[in-house]
Structures are given as structure tokens and as C-alpha cells.
Amino acid sequence: TNSIKDTGYDVANSLRFDDGSSDNLTRTQDTADSRRKFTFSFWFKKTNVGTRQTIFNSENGGNYIFLDFYEDKLWVYSQTGATINFNVKTTKVYRDVSSWYHIVIAFDTTLATSSDRIKIYTNGTQETALDNTSYPSQNHDCEIGTTSHAFRLGTYAGSYQFLDGYLSEVVFIDNSQLDPTSFGEFNSDSPTIWQPIDVSGLTFGTNGFYLDFENASSLGA
């Protein structure tokens, strides 16, 4: 009939990042933990295309890891001094400013198969069409999970490549490589539609976090 069935999980809040205002969030970890396994999940909506924008960055001088929009593609890159640790970029471009995307970046450098060590998912589906691809060596310690590296959202090094758009349901899982079903699901009535689920019950690990942006006076809560 004319009824509408809504069985999904409703997300109440997002956070607007304005590149013109240099908006960003920064955290320095109190305790070092896993540098080989972690998962970063977030929903985003772009408000600008064609510019380089950083989603997250962990760095200390010339030692860094970042997730960028570069030429509107998702780019995961890391370097220690003059050594490139890994370089993975999608061929897919992200230019739809009217829609929300869900991204999962899942790391486990202990795995034997190199392509399993970094996995990128968009709206529940793994990105297998990649260019500029080199994966980390087995058991590589990433430039993350240390007390010397600042973890930033929305900027590289706190000074440039600012994000222009919205982030929501930002999750960092420490010491586990998870797949998208930990954060979302396909709609049972419209199976091509990917939708969020409640993530509050996940195990986040020592340095993991969940940003729901409910408290406007404490956005990093």
C-alpha cells in the first residue's frame, strides 16, 4: 500500500569542515599501541571538488600517513624519511556533492598477501580498480599508533589541504582489520542502498574512538 517502512539506523549529527576557515580536529595519543592493524570508517559528503583535501593524517616531521582526496580520487599514502611505505589510490572519482559516501580503510600488515594489507571500501563494496599501487611490506609498522604522532582530521599537518565537506560517524578501530559490515548494511528493501548501523557496541581498542558529534560544545567528545 502507501506505507513507508523504515528499519534503518538514523544518524543525528555530522560535522561541517570549511577549508576557508581551516577547520580540523587534532589528538595526540597518550599510549602507544598497534601499528600493524587498524580500521578507519566514516561517512562523508563533499561540498567542493577538484581540490586536494585531507581526511585524516598522522605525522611527525617527515614521517607520515595520510588519506587524501587527490584529483577527486581516494589516496592512501605513507612515507618514512625518504622511503615510501605504501601508495594506494582508487581509479574511482568522488565528485557527487549531493550524496553521502561511506568509506572504510582497513589495515593489517601482518597478512601474507600484500593486497590484503590495505583494503578500501566504498558503500560496502571493496575498491579493486586501483592505480599507483604499492602495498606495505609484511609486518610493517605504520606511522600511526605512537605517542609522537599527532592524529588529525580534516587537514595535513594542521596547516594545509583542509577538508571541505561533512563527516559523520567517524570511527577508528585500534588493533583490528574490520570489513564494512561492522559499520553498515545493505537495505533489505532496496539492496543496492548502503546504510549505517549502530557502531557504539564495537570494540575500539586502546586508541580507538567513535565521534558522533552530538555535543556542539565539545566536538571531539
Buried (B, 14 or more C-beta within 10 A) or exposed (E): EEEEEEEBEEBEBBBBBBBEEEBBBBBEBEEEBBBBBBBBBBBBBBBBBEBBBBBBBBBBEEBBBBBBBBEBBBBBBBBBEEEEBBBBBBEBEBEEEEEBBBBBBBBBBBBEEBEBBBBBBBBBEEBEEBEEBEBBEEEBBBBBBBEEBBBBBBBBBBEEBBBBBBBBBBBBBBBBBBEBEBBBBBBEEEEEEBBBBEBEEBEBBEBBBBBBBEEEEEBEE
